[in-house]
Amino acid sequence: MDKKQLMKAISDKIGRDKAIEMVMQAYNTELLTTSVGRIEANRPIGGPQRRDHLADALERVWEVCQLAP
């Protein structure tokens, strides 16, 4: 699924406001995880291969939503 479809599926499952909150928290976690990993490896933040943190965050939230009945 693309990002819009994932967000719609998440919103349908848990509601719009909760979906926005959860995806933003997951997005911030993705950013921090990437930044801390780069700092620990003594590499510059950024770089030629940027990850799509929003897509990763949506996937994580969707995985959690799938666990709930």
C-alpha positions as CSV (number, residue, x, y, z in Angstrom):
1,M,0.0,0.0,0.0
2,D,1.1,3.6,-0.5
3,K,1.2,6.2,2.3
4,K,-2.3,7.5,1.6
5,Q,-3.8,4.1,1.6
6,L,-2.0,3.1,4.8
7,M,-3.1,6.3,6.6
8,K,-6.7,5.7,5.5
9,A,-6.6,2.1,6.7
10,I,-5.1,3.2,10.1
11,S,-7.7,6.0,10.4
12,D,-10.5,3.6,9.6
13,K,-9.3,1.3,12.3
14,I,-8.5,3.7,15.2
15,G,-9.9,7.1,14.2
16,R,-8.4,10.1,12.5
17,D,-7.1,12.0,15.6
18,K,-5.5,8.9,17.2
19,A,-4.0,7.8,13.8
20,I,-2.4,11.2,13.4
21,E,-1.0,11.1,17.0
22,M,0.3,7.6,16.6
23,V,1.9,8.1,13.2
24,M,3.6,11.3,14.4
25,Q,5.0,9.5,17.5
26,A,6.3,6.7,15.3
27,Y,7.7,9.2,12.8
28,N,9.6,11.0,15.6
29,T,10.9,7.7,16.8
30,E,12.1,6.8,13.3
31,L,14.0,10.1,13.1
32,L,15.6,9.7,16.5
33,T,16.6,6.1,15.9
34,T,18.3,7.0,12.6
35,S,20.0,10.0,14.1
36,V,21.3,8.2,17.2
37,G,22.5,5.3,15.0
38,R,24.5,7.7,12.9
39,I,25.9,9.5,15.9
40,E,27.0,6.2,17.5
41,A,28.6,5.1,14.3
42,N,30.4,8.5,14.0
43,R,28.8,9.2,10.6
44,P,27.3,12.5,9.5
45,I,23.6,12.9,9.9
46,G,21.9,13.0,6.5
47,G,23.8,11.5,3.6
48,P,23.1,10.3,0.1
49,Q,20.7,7.5,1.0
50,R,17.8,9.0,3.0
51,R,15.2,6.7,4.3
52,D,11.5,7.5,4.0
53,H,10.8,7.9,7.7
54,L,7.1,8.6,7.2
55,A,6.6,5.3,5.2
56,D,8.5,3.5,7.9
57,A,6.3,5.1,10.6
58,L,3.1,4.2,8.8
59,E,4.2,0.6,8.4
60,R,5.0,0.3,12.1
61,V,1.7,1.7,13.2
62,W,-0.1,-0.5,10.7
63,E,1.7,-3.5,12.1
64,V,0.4,-2.7,15.6
65,C,-3.1,-2.1,14.3
66,Q,-3.1,-5.5,12.7
67,L,-2.4,-7.1,16.1
68,A,-5.6,-5.7,17.6
69,P,-8.9,-7.6,17.1
